[in-house]
């Protein structure tokens, strides 16, 4: 507010606060010229706008409501110009069979490691966390940190997935996270701690950013039917962090989709480690070519992956999801995306 006072003419500012006007009953009121009031209102609006921007930046940079619990800043990596087709994939989820199948598809399509980008959550529901991380690191492709990498790097006690407390998803996560926590060694955790929060690149003259869930919250669930304000908040936060972008490539939620929000395309690439709750065992990834995305299906040996889960004692329901394509719980989903939803 002192900045407002500095922007006023000196005499007007002094008059506004120092020269009372006497009323007939000997009381007084401030004598403020209408032009001064208008100037003050304009300056206050400027201050409010600046304050809102600073609050948003603080939220993104970890000062108030950090994007990742315990973080102090956002790591951003610039991958430069990537005009060749890109394979964007999320959520390997400890599903080694799916990751190896994706690698085979990339080889068939002559997609090099430098043309593959992972949106995070290398570890989750399935049986082979250590081998999945080892193979992903062996790819040498860029990987954005997901909530699970963040939690494992910090030796946290839970997955930080953003599930509602005591929900079915929250309770089921205790089993698979304990399995992963036991399997992931210190070297892998150190690698996870180095992963960026955002990767940016340019393709076909369009500027893209790769994130995990959201910028304001790494474990934010954003669905195809989320309110537009949710997308706008994340886009504004990302613009504040890295500058204007034309497209966002995300993961976390587990179901691929594309949605145009004003001038920005939001692309969720889906995940390769778990079906999209659509009754089919295949999983999803995205192919970005000439700035346009296409959600692709990934077929892999899901029966072997399910057998490995059973052998590891991971029988909370996600092992059957690999076969029948239905998640063991839908409580994380908006009601309109659940199987039992009936439009009125």
MITITI-66804 format. One record per residue (C-alpha): x, y, z. Coordinates in Angstrom, 3 decimals. Each point is the difference from the previous one (the first is absolute). Layout:
<torpas>
<torpa u="X" v="Y" w="Z"/>
...
</torpas>
This chain:
<torpas>
<torpa u="0.000" v="0.000" w="0.000"/>
<torpa u="2.920" v="2.352" w="0.557"/>
<torpa u="0.675" v="-0.421" w="-3.706"/>
<torpa u="-3.435" v="1.494" w="-0.656"/>
<torpa u="0.845" v="3.036" w="2.090"/>
<torpa u="3.271" v="0.467" w="-1.860"/>
<torpa u="-1.895" v="0.037" w="-3.288"/>
<torpa u="-2.304" v="2.829" w="1.137"/>
<torpa u="0.911" v="3.662" w="-0.442"/>
<torpa u="1.663" v="1.082" w="3.254"/>
<torpa u="-2.535" v="2.741" w="0.815"/>
<torpa u="-2.935" v="-2.269" w="-0.743"/>
<torpa u="1.387" v="-2.812" w="2.124"/>
<torpa u="0.627" v="2.312" w="2.934"/>
<torpa u="-3.449" v="1.570" w="-0.432"/>
<torpa u="-1.649" v="-3.403" w="-0.072"/>
<torpa u="1.260" v="-0.947" w="3.440"/>
<torpa u="0.737" v="3.330" w="1.737"/>
<torpa u="-2.670" v="2.593" w="-0.702"/>
<torpa u="-3.322" v="-0.672" w="1.712"/>
<torpa u="-3.035" v="1.961" w="-1.113"/>
<torpa u="-2.139" v="1.508" w="2.761"/>
<torpa u="-3.711" v="-0.723" w="-0.004"/>
<torpa u="-2.650" v="2.332" w="1.352"/>
<torpa u="-0.283" v="-2.009" w="3.217"/>
<torpa u="3.747" v="0.449" w="0.561"/>
<torpa u="0.794" v="-3.602" w="-0.964"/>
<torpa u="2.354" v="-0.643" w="-2.829"/>
<torpa u="0.431" v="-2.265" w="-2.969"/>
<torpa u="2.920" v="-0.677" w="-2.269"/>
<torpa u="0.274" v="2.390" w="-2.885"/>
<torpa u="0.878" v="-2.141" w="-2.961"/>
<torpa u="-0.254" v="1.244" w="-3.542"/>
<torpa u="-1.928" v="-2.371" w="-2.342"/>
<torpa u="2.990" v="-0.166" w="-2.337"/>
<torpa u="2.124" v="-1.174" w="2.923"/>
<torpa u="-2.544" v="-2.708" w="0.867"/>
<torpa u="-0.021" v="-1.211" w="-3.601"/>
<torpa u="3.810" v="-0.078" w="-0.055"/>
<torpa u="0.123" v="-1.923" w="3.277"/>
<torpa u="-2.561" v="-2.533" w="-1.235"/>
<torpa u="2.000" v="-0.548" w="-3.167"/>
<torpa u="3.232" v="-0.494" w="1.928"/>
<torpa u="-1.624" v="-2.337" w="2.528"/>
<torpa u="-1.289" v="-2.143" w="-2.861"/>
<torpa u="3.571" v="-0.166" w="-1.344"/>
<torpa u="1.279" v="-1.064" w="3.416"/>
<torpa u="-2.691" v="-2.663" w="0.311"/>
<torpa u="0.879" v="-1.342" w="-3.461"/>
<torpa u="3.692" v="-0.137" w="0.903"/>
<torpa u="-0.808" v="-1.661" w="3.333"/>
<torpa u="-2.098" v="-2.674" w="-1.726"/>
<torpa u="2.850" v="-0.735" w="-2.411"/>
<torpa u="2.487" v="-0.227" w="2.874"/>
<torpa u="-2.295" v="-2.375" w="1.890"/>
<torpa u="-0.255" v="-2.203" w="-3.073"/>
<torpa u="3.766" v="0.014" w="-0.438"/>
<torpa u="0.450" v="-0.762" w="3.683"/>
<torpa u="-2.312" v="-2.947" w="-0.341"/>
<torpa u="1.897" v="-1.322" w="-3.014"/>
<torpa u="3.452" v="0.639" w="1.467"/>
<torpa u="-0.746" v="-1.631" w="3.316"/>
<torpa u="-0.360" v="2.957" w="2.367"/>
<torpa u="-3.700" v="-0.420" w="0.719"/>
<torpa u="-1.589" v="-3.338" w="-0.791"/>
<torpa u="2.927" v="-1.496" w="-1.891"/>
<torpa u="-0.588" v="-1.944" w="-3.177"/>
<torpa u="1.810" v="-2.877" w="1.683"/>
<torpa u="-0.111" v="-0.391" w="3.728"/>
<torpa u="3.355" v="0.882" w="1.466"/>
<torpa u="1.369" v="1.555" w="-3.183"/>
<torpa u="1.493" v="3.475" w="-0.188"/>
<torpa u="0.127" v="0.587" w="-3.752"/>
<torpa u="-1.102" v="-1.454" w="-3.290"/>
<torpa u="2.607" v="-1.654" w="-2.193"/>
<torpa u="-0.441" v="0.796" w="-3.693"/>
<torpa u="1.953" v="-1.583" w="-2.849"/>
<torpa u="-0.021" v="1.347" w="-3.561"/>
<torpa u="0.265" v="-2.787" w="-2.586"/>
<torpa u="0.300" v="2.412" w="-2.910"/>
<torpa u="-1.524" v="-0.622" w="-3.427"/>
<torpa u="-1.428" v="-3.509" w="-0.440"/>
<torpa u="-1.545" v="-0.103" w="-3.464"/>
<torpa u="0.118" v="-3.775" w="-0.440"/>
<torpa u="-2.996" v="-2.041" w="1.227"/>
<torpa u="-0.056" v="-0.302" w="3.788"/>
<torpa u="-1.310" v="-2.855" w="2.123"/>
<torpa u="-1.468" v="1.416" w="3.215"/>
<torpa u="-0.844" v="-2.560" w="2.666"/>
<torpa u="-0.893" v="0.034" w="3.658"/>
<torpa u="-0.369" v="-2.366" w="2.897"/>
<torpa u="2.148" v="-3.059" w="-0.677"/>
<torpa u="-1.303" v="-0.905" w="3.488"/>
<torpa u="2.568" v="-2.783" w="0.607"/>
<torpa u="-1.472" v="-1.834" w="-3.014"/>
<torpa u="3.162" v="-1.312" w="-1.620"/>
<torpa u="-1.868" v="-1.885" w="-2.735"/>
<torpa u="-1.743" v="3.194" w="-1.142"/>
<torpa u="3.223" v="2.021" w="0.002"/>
<torpa u="1.830" v="-2.620" w="-2.077"/>
<torpa u="-2.920" v="-0.113" w="-2.439"/>
<torpa u="0.145" v="3.774" w="-0.383"/>
<torpa u="3.725" v="-0.228" w="-0.677"/>
<torpa u="-0.705" v="-2.539" w="-2.745"/>
<torpa u="-2.646" v="2.255" w="-1.587"/>
<torpa u="2.452" v="2.899" w="0.041"/>
<torpa u="2.610" v="-2.138" w="-1.766"/>
<torpa u="-2.534" v="-1.086" w="-2.642"/>
<torpa u="-0.877" v="3.634" w="-0.682"/>
<torpa u="3.638" v="1.171" w="0.018"/>
<torpa u="-0.617" v="2.211" w="3.015"/>
<torpa u="3.286" v="0.620" w="1.775"/>
<torpa u="0.395" v="0.310" w="3.738"/>
<torpa u="0.406" v="3.758" w="-0.396"/>
<torpa u="-3.510" v="0.019" w="-1.518"/>
<torpa u="-1.641" v="-1.555" w="3.071"/>
<torpa u="-1.163" v="1.947" w="3.058"/>
<torpa u="-1.490" v="-1.486" w="3.168"/>
<torpa u="-2.503" v="1.997" w="2.080"/>
<torpa u="0.989" v="-1.763" w="3.227"/>
<torpa u="-1.185" v="-2.634" w="2.474"/>
<torpa u="2.424" v="-2.642" w="-1.178"/>
<torpa u="-0.943" v="-1.972" w="3.109"/>
<torpa u="-3.457" v="-0.909" w="1.289"/>
<torpa u="-2.492" v="-2.865" w="-0.009"/>
<torpa u="1.823" v="-2.834" w="-1.757"/>
<torpa u="2.600" v="-2.590" w="0.937"/>
<torpa u="3.369" v="1.181" w="-1.322"/>
<torpa u="0.920" v="3.445" w="1.344"/>
<torpa u="3.780" v="-0.458" w="0.052"/>
<torpa u="0.290" v="-1.557" w="-3.476"/>
<torpa u="-2.430" v="2.535" w="-1.472"/>
<torpa u="2.049" v="2.909" w="1.341"/>
<torpa u="3.235" v="-1.616" w="-1.192"/>
<torpa u="-1.359" v="-0.444" w="-3.535"/>
<torpa u="-1.453" v="3.507" w="-0.057"/>
<torpa u="3.345" v="1.438" w="1.059"/>
<torpa u="1.654" v="-2.146" w="-2.630"/>
<torpa u="-2.170" v="1.584" w="-2.682"/>
<torpa u="1.659" v="3.303" w="0.782"/>
<torpa u="-3.160" v="1.870" w="-0.991"/>
<torpa u="-1.151" v="3.120" w="1.872"/>
<torpa u="-2.191" v="-0.766" w="3.013"/>
<torpa u="-2.092" v="2.530" w="1.912"/>
<torpa u="-0.378" v="-0.625" w="3.714"/>
<torpa u="-3.320" v="-1.427" w="1.099"/>
<torpa u="-1.334" v="0.002" w="3.524"/>
<torpa u="1.303" v="-3.529" w="0.616"/>
<torpa u="3.562" v="0.924" w="-1.022"/>
<torpa u="-0.236" v="3.030" w="2.281"/>
<torpa u="-1.194" v="-2.074" w="2.926"/>
<torpa u="2.559" v="-2.769" w="-0.441"/>
<torpa u="2.825" v="2.519" w="-0.385"/>
<torpa u="-1.031" v="1.552" w="3.303"/>
<torpa u="-0.464" v="-3.393" w="1.732"/>
<torpa u="-3.618" v="0.934" w="0.647"/>
<torpa u="-2.478" v="-2.425" w="1.538"/>
<torpa u="-2.640" v="0.090" w="-2.740"/>
<torpa u="-0.350" v="0.488" w="-3.742"/>
<torpa u="-1.253" v="3.595" w="0.159"/>
<torpa u="-2.467" v="-0.903" w="-2.744"/>
<torpa u="-2.653" v="2.521" w="0.998"/>
<torpa u="-2.587" v="-2.623" w="0.945"/>
<torpa u="-2.620" v="1.087" w="2.488"/>
<torpa u="0.970" v="-1.176" w="3.472"/>
<torpa u="-1.491" v="-3.381" w="0.951"/>
<torpa u="-1.447" v="-0.483" w="-3.488"/>
<torpa u="0.328" v="-3.433" w="-1.596"/>
<torpa u="2.797" v="1.231" w="-2.279"/>
<torpa u="1.796" v="1.430" w="3.018"/>
<torpa u="-0.237" v="-3.266" w="1.936"/>
<torpa u="1.057" v="-2.127" w="-2.977"/>
<torpa u="3.029" v="2.203" w="-0.618"/>
<torpa u="1.522" v="-1.067" w="3.323"/>
<torpa u="0.656" v="-3.495" w="-1.343"/>
<torpa u="1.630" v="0.839" w="-3.320"/>
<torpa u="1.955" v="2.942" w="1.399"/>
<torpa u="1.484" v="-2.189" w="2.747"/>
<torpa u="1.069" v="-2.490" w="-2.685"/>
<torpa u="1.626" v="2.773" w="-2.045"/>
<torpa u="1.601" v="1.633" w="3.018"/>
<torpa u="1.726" v="-3.262" w="0.865"/>
<torpa u="1.220" v="-0.587" w="-3.550"/>
<torpa u="1.370" v="3.446" w="-0.937"/>
<torpa u="3.604" v="0.477" w="1.119"/>
<torpa u="1.880" v="3.146" w="0.954"/>
<torpa u="1.546" v="0.453" w="-3.453"/>
<torpa u="-3.405" v="-0.034" w="-1.681"/>
<torpa u="-1.363" v="2.456" w="2.582"/>
<torpa u="2.945" v="2.317" w="-0.649"/>
<torpa u="-0.821" v="-0.096" w="-3.727"/>
<torpa u="-3.631" v="0.800" w="0.758"/>
<torpa u="1.084" v="3.012" w="2.043"/>
<torpa u="1.674" v="1.508" w="-3.078"/>
<torpa u="-3.043" v="-0.173" w="-2.281"/>
<torpa u="-1.493" v="3.257" w="-1.290"/>
<torpa u="-3.531" v="1.109" w="0.780"/>
<torpa u="-0.529" v="1.464" w="-3.464"/>
<torpa u="1.556" v="-0.705" w="-3.391"/>
<torpa u="-0.517" v="2.457" w="-2.827"/>
<torpa u="0.659" v="-0.380" w="-3.723"/>
<torpa u="-1.054" v="1.351" w="-3.368"/>
<torpa u="-1.501" v="-2.034" w="-2.819"/>
<torpa u="-1.282" v="1.392" w="-3.310"/>
<torpa u="0.339" v="3.498" w="1.406"/>
<torpa u="-2.223" v="-0.809" w="2.991"/>
<torpa u="1.280" v="0.164" w="3.552"/>
<torpa u="-0.923" v="-2.932" w="2.232"/>
<torpa u="0.439" v="-0.737" w="3.696"/>
<torpa u="0.050" v="-3.477" w="1.554"/>
<torpa u="-1.239" v="-0.334" w="3.589"/>
<torpa u="-1.293" v="-2.783" w="2.219"/>
<torpa u="-3.366" v="0.923" w="1.514"/>
<torpa u="-0.160" v="3.754" w="0.411"/>
<torpa u="2.428" v="2.849" w="0.482"/>
<torpa u="-1.694" v="1.248" w="3.145"/>
<torpa u="-0.170" v="-3.565" w="1.350"/>
<torpa u="1.984" v="-2.918" w="-1.412"/>
<torpa u="-2.735" v="-2.451" w="1.050"/>
<torpa u="-2.958" v="2.023" w="-1.259"/>
<torpa u="-2.555" v="-2.124" w="-1.822"/>
<torpa u="-1.095" v="1.745" w="-3.184"/>
<torpa u="-2.595" v="-1.797" w="-2.087"/>
<torpa u="-1.490" v="0.531" w="-3.430"/>
<torpa u="-3.105" v="1.498" w="1.637"/>
<torpa u="1.717" v="2.039" w="2.729"/>
<torpa u="-1.285" v="3.594" w="0.254"/>
<torpa u="1.669" v="2.371" w="-2.424"/>
<torpa u="1.219" v="2.102" w="2.929"/>
<torpa u="2.203" v="-2.916" w="1.077"/>
<torpa u="1.763" v="-0.019" w="-3.361"/>
<torpa u="0.251" v="3.792" w="-0.091"/>
<torpa u="1.635" v="0.072" w="3.436"/>
<torpa u="2.623" v="-2.536" w="-1.037"/>
<torpa u="0.663" v="1.727" w="-3.312"/>
<torpa u="0.441" v="3.346" w="1.771"/>
<torpa u="2.386" v="-1.572" w="2.509"/>
<torpa u="2.040" v="-1.578" w="-2.767"/>
<torpa u="0.109" v="3.235" w="-1.992"/>
<torpa u="1.233" v="1.790" w="3.110"/>
<torpa u="2.724" v="-2.610" w="0.442"/>
<torpa u="1.321" v="-0.562" w="-3.538"/>
<torpa u="-1.688" v="2.577" w="-2.209"/>
<torpa u="-2.738" v="-0.447" w="-2.622"/>
<torpa u="-0.695" v="-3.529" w="-1.174"/>
<torpa u="-2.217" v="-1.457" w="-2.715"/>
<torpa u="-0.480" v="-3.472" w="1.443"/>
<torpa u="0.252" v="-1.971" w="3.230"/>
<torpa u="0.811" v="-3.718" w="0.146"/>
<torpa u="-1.003" v="-1.565" w="3.319"/>
<torpa u="-0.639" v="-3.304" w="1.736"/>
<torpa u="-0.924" v="-1.120" w="3.540"/>
<torpa u="-3.741" v="-0.498" w="-0.472"/>
<torpa u="0.368" v="-3.214" w="-1.999"/>
<torpa u="-2.415" v="0.727" w="-2.866"/>
<torpa u="1.163" v="1.637" w="-3.201"/>
<torpa u="-1.884" v="2.922" w="-1.529"/>
<torpa u="0.405" v="3.277" w="-1.866"/>
<torpa u="-1.785" v="3.238" w="0.773"/>
<torpa u="0.346" v="3.436" w="-1.525"/>
<torpa u="0.027" v="2.798" w="2.580"/>
<torpa u="0.043" v="3.413" w="-1.698"/>
<torpa u="3.307" v="0.069" w="-1.929"/>
<torpa u="1.546" v="-2.954" w="1.852"/>
<torpa u="-0.458" v="-3.701" w="-0.700"/>
<torpa u="0.062" v="-2.240" w="3.092"/>
<torpa u="1.097" v="-3.542" w="-0.835"/>
<torpa u="-0.056" v="-2.791" w="2.559"/>
<torpa u="2.102" v="-2.784" w="-1.477"/>
<torpa u="-1.554" v="-2.652" w="2.229"/>
<torpa u="2.155" v="-2.636" w="1.682"/>
<torpa u="1.606" v="-3.190" w="-1.251"/>
<torpa u="-0.063" v="-1.920" w="3.286"/>
<torpa u="-3.752" v="-0.306" w="0.605"/>
<torpa u="-3.047" v="-0.107" w="-2.304"/>
<torpa u="-2.138" v="3.110" w="-0.381"/>
<torpa u="-2.964" v="-1.494" w="1.901"/>
<torpa u="-1.750" v="-0.657" w="-3.299"/>
<torpa u="-0.425" v="-3.768" w="0.207"/>
<torpa u="2.993" v="-0.719" w="-2.247"/>
<torpa u="3.454" v="-1.233" w="1.087"/>
<torpa u="1.973" v="2.266" w="-2.342"/>
<torpa u="1.585" v="3.153" w="1.392"/>
<torpa u="0.731" v="3.423" w="-1.501"/>
<torpa u="2.710" v="2.358" w="-1.162"/>
<torpa u="0.069" v="3.043" w="-2.296"/>
<torpa u="1.805" v="0.615" w="-3.270"/>
<torpa u="0.744" v="3.652" w="-0.714"/>
<torpa u="0.678" v="0.719" w="-3.668"/>
<torpa u="0.288" v="3.471" w="-1.568"/>
<torpa u="-1.517" v="1.484" w="3.140"/>
<torpa u="-3.091" v="-2.251" w="-0.095"/>
<torpa u="-0.650" v="-2.788" w="2.532"/>
<torpa u="-1.584" v="-3.392" w="-0.478"/>
<torpa u="-0.884" v="-2.268" w="2.928"/>
<torpa u="1.215" v="-3.506" w="-0.814"/>
<torpa u="-0.738" v="-3.435" w="1.455"/>
<torpa u="2.787" v="-2.210" w="1.342"/>
<torpa u="-0.470" v="-3.751" w="-0.096"/>
<torpa u="2.352" v="-2.018" w="2.184"/>
<torpa u="0.182" v="-3.244" w="1.966"/>
<torpa u="-2.508" v="1.061" w="2.650"/>
<torpa u="-0.576" v="-3.569" w="1.120"/>
<torpa u="3.671" v="-0.373" w="0.930"/>
<torpa u="-0.083" v="3.356" w="1.796"/>
<torpa u="-3.042" v="-1.123" w="1.994"/>
<torpa u="1.666" v="-3.317" w="0.836"/>
<torpa u="3.065" v="1.854" w="1.274"/>
<torpa u="-2.261" v="2.084" w="2.265"/>
<torpa u="-1.624" v="-3.103" w="1.441"/>
<torpa u="3.416" v="-1.536" w="0.590"/>
<torpa u="1.061" v="3.152" w="1.859"/>
<torpa u="-3.124" v="-0.103" w="2.165"/>
<torpa u="-1.453" v="3.163" w="-1.587"/>
<torpa u="-3.570" v="-1.244" w="-0.148"/>
<torpa u="-1.942" v="3.076" w="1.106"/>
<torpa u="-1.877" v="0.117" w="-3.308"/>
<torpa u="2.380" v="1.734" w="-2.360"/>
<torpa u="1.256" v="-3.397" w="-1.179"/>
<torpa u="-3.459" v="-0.791" w="-1.360"/>
<torpa u="-0.234" v="3.502" w="-1.498"/>
<torpa u="2.869" v="-0.957" w="-2.317"/>
<torpa u="-2.235" v="-2.780" w="-1.353"/>
<torpa u="-3.513" v="1.425" w="-0.031"/>
<torpa u="0.863" v="3.669" w="-0.494"/>
<torpa u="-1.982" v="1.248" w="3.002"/>
<torpa u="1.553" v="1.740" w="2.985"/>
<torpa u="-0.771" v="-1.593" w="3.394"/>
<torpa u="-1.358" v="3.339" w="1.213"/>
<torpa u="-1.391" v="3.028" w="-1.795"/>
<torpa u="-0.230" v="2.307" w="2.996"/>
<torpa u="2.720" v="2.234" w="-1.460"/>
<torpa u="-2.050" v="0.567" w="-3.153"/>
<torpa u="-2.597" v="2.731" w="-0.500"/>
<torpa u="-3.484" v="-1.578" w="0.163"/>
<torpa u="-0.612" v="0.577" w="-3.711"/>
<torpa u="3.039" v="-2.130" w="-0.926"/>
<torpa u="-1.008" v="-2.988" w="2.126"/>
<torpa u="-1.411" v="-3.143" w="-1.552"/>
<torpa u="-3.248" v="0.197" w="1.949"/>
<torpa u="-0.764" v="3.602" w="-1.008"/>
<torpa u="-3.444" v="0.409" w="-1.517"/>
<torpa u="-0.795" v="3.372" w="-1.563"/>
<torpa u="-3.221" v="1.487" w="1.291"/>
</torpas>
